[in-house]
Amino acid sequence: MRRIGIVGAGQAGLVLGIGLRQLGYDVTVFAERSAQDVRAGRLISNQCLFAPALERERELGINFWDADAPPVREVAFAAAGEGAEPAIAWRVGLDRPAQSVDQRVKVSDWMGEFDRLGGELRIRRVGPDELDECAREFELLVVAAGRGPQFDSLFPRDDERSTYREPQRAIGIFYVAGKIDAVPGLTFGMSHVGEFFLLPVLSVHGSVHGLGFFGVPGGPMDVWDGVADVEQHYETARKLLRAHYPWQAALLDEARPVASADLLHGRITPVVRRPVGTLPSGRKVLAMGDTAVTNDPIGGQGANMAARAARAYQEAIVERGDRPFDEEFMHDAFARYWQHARPATRFNNDLLAPPPEHVLATLDTAQHVPEVAHRFAHLFENPADYEGWLGDPEAAMQYLRATGLR
Ligand SMILES: Cc1cc2nc3c(=O)[nH]c(=O)nc-3n(C[C@H](O)[C@H](O)[C@H](O)COP(=O)(O)OP(=O)(O)OC[C@H]3O[C@@H](n4cnc5c(N)ncnc54)[C@H](O)[C@@H]3O)c2cc1C
């Protein structure tokens, strides 16, 4: 059977690796850390997966946590106004629940599953200089090593497809447990200085909530650089809620941080890269997941996109039959993925910009017209709806006028 190598054991690499292994491909995954180290390590993400990505995991039979993971059934949105109450507030049900399972749980369990299926797992970091030596062994080498600059020169920025050159948010998330007064789902708060979200998560410590803040750089929510430990993070989070989301001021009063490793601070530069890299030997390698397209987590798209990439790449590999995995194949595989990644990236990037008039009007109308709230909330699982609707001011206003309220 054809030999495929995958660098990186994350949401993208493992879903592809397991899917191909189930079809009998000879697959090797290079994982930076062992399953035990991942499970015992620091928080990786907040990983809310919406229905289409969950469907892919269910098709592969790797949805090991459906019985335990708290379902994300609703989306509650609120935008800060002048006073203590939000200027806009609405909540709506999701047609199919979303779910967040700690990536430390998922990755470690999936590494075990990949091994059980006869895949070869090598615990080894493969740096850019070692790719050529690696690529020699395989007919196709996929680089699914997450975000960051390590493969910058191999997969350079695609200037036409990349909107930003700098991080657009200062991010701080942590896990809390205790009594939390929130909808059974995703709570999203917006203000002109940044956003916050709250989400139930099945973590390595059981059922918790993930609370994340996204501060506009240089503004009053850009506060994480000096925060050293989880207690300081907890106090900072309470201050941010009181100052910028006063209707949520008491949210953490009866909740406590879960563990010292369950926090994450940082800034992410959104980028779309050229997906086909050329190694010094002339061999080609294909980027996948965050290595190919990195988004800010504000729109909760990255892990969902990684699952889509795994499906698109697997389909392209299977359709290739016995023909070589050449450059043309690689561009074709990425093009399949980009059909989904393009609207998801645009939706996500637009969320980082100050909301234009038609978006504010839509969020406002959603308070009175449940169909508008429903459509907005489902953009997270179906960003393809964005381009012809909210991404187009004229179409968005026309849609609102049809509701009779504008
Ligand atoms: C704070 C935060 C919140 C988020 N919330 C959401 C959300 O709600 N919904 C959502 O869809 N997405 C979310 N994301 C994004 C999501 O986590 C990522 O987009 C997703 O994990 C990307 O998957 P991946 O497999 O491409 O990369 P990763 O998950 O980063 O996996 C890459 C793997 O490769 C390994 N690796 C790296 N370098 C090497 C190397 N040289 N050799 C070998 N192995 C290597 C890494 O250790 C890692 O295990 C969030 C991200 C953050 C930071």
The ligand as an SDF file (V2000), in Angstrom:
LIG
                    3D

 53 58  0  0  0  0  0  0  0  0999 V2000
   -6.8810   29.8220   22.5410 C   0  0  0  0  0  0  0  0  0  0  0  0
   -7.3380   29.0200   21.3700 C   0  0  0  0  0  0  0  0  0  0  0  0
   -8.6830   28.7000   21.2610 C   0  0  0  0  0  0  0  0  0  0  0  0
   -9.1370   27.9920   20.1480 C   0  0  0  0  0  0  0  0  0  0  0  0
  -10.4520   27.6870   20.0280 N   0  0  0  0  0  0  0  0  0  0  0  0
  -10.9030   27.0240   18.9430 C   0  0  0  0  0  0  0  0  0  0  0  0
  -12.2940   26.6870   18.8080 C   0  0  0  0  0  0  0  0  0  0  0  0
  -13.1130   26.9480   19.6740 O   0  0  0  0  0  0  0  0  0  0  0  0
  -12.6830   26.0250   17.6710 N   0  0  0  0  0  0  0  0  0  0  0  0
  -11.7950   25.7030   16.6960 C   0  0  0  0  0  0  0  0  0  0  0  0
  -12.2070   25.1180   15.6890 O   0  0  0  0  0  0  0  0  0  0  0  0
  -10.4850   25.9900   16.8040 N   0  0  0  0  0  0  0  0  0  0  0  0
  -10.0180   26.6400   17.8920 C   0  0  0  0  0  0  0  0  0  0  0  0
   -8.6890   26.9290   17.9990 N   0  0  0  0  0  0  0  0  0  0  0  0
   -7.7710   26.5880   16.8880 C   0  0  0  0  0  0  0  0  0  0  0  0
   -7.3980   25.1220   16.8700 C   0  0  0  0  0  0  0  0  0  0  0  0
   -6.8970   24.7150   18.1300 O   0  0  0  0  0  0  0  0  0  0  0  0
   -6.3440   24.8700   15.7990 C   0  0  0  0  0  0  0  0  0  0  0  0
   -6.7030   25.5100   14.6210 O   0  0  0  0  0  0  0  0  0  0  0  0
   -6.1910   23.3800   15.5250 C   0  0  0  0  0  0  0  0  0  0  0  0
   -5.7360   22.7300   16.6690 O   0  0  0  0  0  0  0  0  0  0  0  0
   -5.2340   23.1550   14.3740 C   0  0  0  0  0  0  0  0  0  0  0  0
   -4.9790   21.7900   14.2420 O   0  0  0  0  0  0  0  0  0  0  0  0
   -3.6040   21.3040   13.5950 P   0  0  0  0  0  0  0  0  0  0  0  0
   -3.6320   19.8310   13.6460 O   0  0  0  0  0  0  0  0  0  0  0  0
   -3.4130   21.9810   12.3030 O   0  0  0  0  0  0  0  0  0  0  0  0
   -2.4770   21.8980   14.5440 O   0  0  0  0  0  0  0  0  0  0  0  0
   -2.1650   21.5670   16.0590 P   0  0  0  0  0  0  0  0  0  0  0  0
   -3.4100   21.2450   16.7890 O   0  0  0  0  0  0  0  0  0  0  0  0
   -1.3370   22.7030   16.5520 O   0  0  0  0  0  0  0  0  0  0  0  0
   -1.2940   20.2400   15.9980 O   0  0  0  0  0  0  0  0  0  0  0  0
    0.0050   20.2530   15.4830 C   0  0  0  0  0  0  0  0  0  0  0  0
    0.8200   19.1810   16.1770 C   0  0  0  0  0  0  0  0  0  0  0  0
    2.1120   19.1190   15.5810 O   0  0  0  0  0  0  0  0  0  0  0  0
    3.0900   19.0590   16.6030 C   0  0  0  0  0  0  0  0  0  0  0  0
    4.3320   19.6190   16.0290 N   0  0  0  0  0  0  0  0  0  0  0  0
    4.6730   20.9180   15.8850 C   0  0  0  0  0  0  0  0  0  0  0  0
    5.8670   21.0260   15.2970 N   0  0  0  0  0  0  0  0  0  0  0  0
    6.2910   19.7700   15.0660 C   0  0  0  0  0  0  0  0  0  0  0  0
    7.4580   19.2420   14.4680 C   0  0  0  0  0  0  0  0  0  0  0  0
    8.4130   20.0500   13.9800 N   0  0  0  0  0  0  0  0  0  0  0  0
    7.5880   17.9030   14.3990 N   0  0  0  0  0  0  0  0  0  0  0  0
    6.6100   17.0800   14.8820 C   0  0  0  0  0  0  0  0  0  0  0  0
    5.4820   17.5210   15.4590 N   0  0  0  0  0  0  0  0  0  0  0  0
    5.3210   18.8670   15.5310 C   0  0  0  0  0  0  0  0  0  0  0  0
    2.5140   19.8480   17.7430 C   0  0  0  0  0  0  0  0  0  0  0  0
    3.1020   19.4480   18.9690 O   0  0  0  0  0  0  0  0  0  0  0  0
    1.0390   19.4520   17.6500 C   0  0  0  0  0  0  0  0  0  0  0  0
    0.7920   18.2910   18.3770 O   0  0  0  0  0  0  0  0  0  0  0  0
   -8.2090   27.6050   19.1240 C   0  0  0  0  0  0  0  0  0  0  0  0
   -6.8510   27.9000   19.2670 C   0  0  0  0  0  0  0  0  0  0  0  0
   -6.4230   28.5890   20.3810 C   0  0  0  0  0  0  0  0  0  0  0  0
   -4.9560   28.8870   20.5060 C   0  0  0  0  0  0  0  0  0  0  0  0
  1  2  1  0
  2  3  1  0
  2 52  2  0
  3  4  2  0
  4  5  1  0
  4 50  1  0
  5  6  2  0
  6  7  1  0
  6 13  1  0
  7  8  2  0
  7  9  1  0
  9 10  1  0
 10 11  2  0
 10 12  1  0
 12 13  2  0
 13 14  1  0
 14 15  1  0
 14 50  1  0
 15 16  1  0
 16 17  1  0
 16 18  1  0
 18 19  1  0
 18 20  1  0
 20 21  1  0
 20 22  1  0
 22 23  1  0
 23 24  1  0
 24 25  2  0
 24 26  1  0
 24 27  1  0
 27 28  1  0
 28 29  2  0
 28 30  1  0
 28 31  1  0
 31 32  1  0
 32 33  1  0
 33 34  1  0
 33 48  1  0
 34 35  1  0
 35 36  1  0
 35 46  1  0
 36 37  1  0
 36 45  1  0
 37 38  2  0
 38 39  1  0
 39 40  1  0
 39 45  2  0
 40 41  1  0
 40 42  2  0
 42 43  1  0
 43 44  2  0
 44 45  1  0
 46 47  1  0
 46 48  1  0
 48 49  1  0
 50 51  2  0
 51 52  1  0
 52 53  1  0
M  END
$$$$
